[in-house]
Amino acid sequence: MLVLLTGKLRLWMPDCVELNQVKPGEVSGEMGVLTGHKRFAGITALEQSTALCLSRRQLRGLIGERESIYVKILETAVDILSPRLTNTSHVRYP
């Protein structure tokens, strides 16, 4: 999981279609850190950027050491993912 501190990033699909731009304070890769599945999108810096990276192993390490931080990260991930799921469930396919 990546938390962008400064700069700007571009998320893209393998066919080079841009999915989104990530701005400071935003997160990317939260699904992968929670599920352990490989990323399906690429990421490119659009300008010089600084980010905090958190691996699945590091996240799980917080369970015993810093449980309150672990819980806050999970709550934040749910807050990020819930609107995406809601928006996706309203899409009607032919």
C-alpha positions as CSV (number, residue, x, y, z in Angstrom):
1,M,0.0,0.0,0.0
2,L,1.3,3.4,-0.9
3,V,0.4,6.7,0.8
4,L,1.4,9.7,-1.3
5,L,3.0,12.4,0.8
6,T,4.1,14.8,-2.0
7,G,3.9,14.9,-5.8
8,K,1.4,13.3,-8.2
9,L,1.1,9.8,-9.5
10,R,-0.8,8.2,-12.4
11,L,-2.5,4.8,-12.0
12,W,-3.0,2.9,-15.3
13,M,-4.2,-0.4,-16.6
14,P,-1.9,-2.7,-18.6
15,D,-3.4,-1.3,-21.9
16,C,-2.2,2.1,-20.8
17,V,-5.6,3.5,-20.0
18,E,-5.4,5.9,-17.1
19,L,-7.5,4.9,-14.1
20,N,-6.8,7.8,-11.8
21,Q,-4.3,10.3,-10.5
22,V,-3.1,10.1,-6.9
23,K,-2.6,13.3,-5.0
24,P,-0.9,13.9,-1.7
25,G,-2.8,12.3,1.2
26,E,-4.4,9.7,-1.1
27,V,-3.8,5.9,-1.0
28,S,-3.1,3.3,-3.7
29,G,-2.7,-0.5,-3.4
30,E,-4.9,-0.9,-0.4
31,M,-6.6,-4.0,-1.9
32,G,-3.3,-5.7,-2.5
33,V,-2.1,-5.1,1.1
34,L,-5.3,-6.4,2.5
35,T,-5.8,-9.5,0.3
36,G,-2.2,-10.3,-0.7
37,H,-3.3,-10.5,-4.4
38,K,-1.1,-9.0,-7.1
39,R,-1.7,-5.5,-8.3
40,F,-3.6,-5.2,-11.5
41,A,-2.7,-1.5,-12.2
42,G,0.6,0.2,-12.8
43,I,1.7,3.4,-11.2
44,T,3.9,6.2,-12.6
45,A,5.2,9.4,-11.0
46,L,4.0,12.4,-12.9
47,E,6.3,14.6,-10.9
48,Q,8.9,14.1,-8.2
49,S,7.0,12.4,-5.4
50,T,7.5,11.0,-1.9
51,A,5.4,8.2,-0.6
52,L,5.1,5.9,2.4
53,C,5.0,2.2,1.5
54,L,3.4,-0.4,3.7
55,S,3.7,-4.1,2.8
56,R,1.2,-6.8,3.8
57,R,3.9,-8.2,6.2
58,Q,4.5,-4.9,7.8
59,L,0.7,-4.3,8.2
60,R,0.3,-7.7,9.9
61,G,3.3,-6.9,12.1
62,L,1.3,-4.0,13.6
63,I,-1.3,-6.5,15.0
64,G,0.8,-7.3,18.1
65,E,3.0,-4.2,18.2
66,R,0.6,-1.3,17.4
67,E,-2.9,-2.7,17.3
68,S,-4.6,0.8,17.4
69,I,-2.7,1.8,14.2
70,Y,-3.6,-1.5,12.6
71,V,-7.3,-1.0,13.3
72,K,-7.1,2.6,12.0
73,I,-5.5,1.5,8.7
74,L,-8.3,-1.2,8.3
75,E,-11.0,1.4,9.0
76,T,-9.5,3.8,6.5
77,A,-9.2,1.1,3.9
78,V,-12.9,0.2,4.4
79,D,-13.8,3.9,4.1
80,I,-11.9,4.0,0.8
81,L,-13.3,0.8,-0.6
82,S,-16.9,1.2,0.4
83,P,-17.8,4.0,-2.1
84,R,-16.0,2.1,-4.8
85,L,-18.1,-1.0,-4.2
86,T,-21.3,1.0,-4.0
87,N,-20.5,2.7,-7.3
88,T,-19.6,-0.6,-9.0
89,S,-22.8,-2.2,-7.8
90,H,-24.8,0.5,-9.5
91,V,-23.2,-0.2,-12.9
92,R,-25.6,-2.0,-15.3
93,Y,-24.0,-4.3,-17.9
94,P,-25.8,-5.1,-21.1
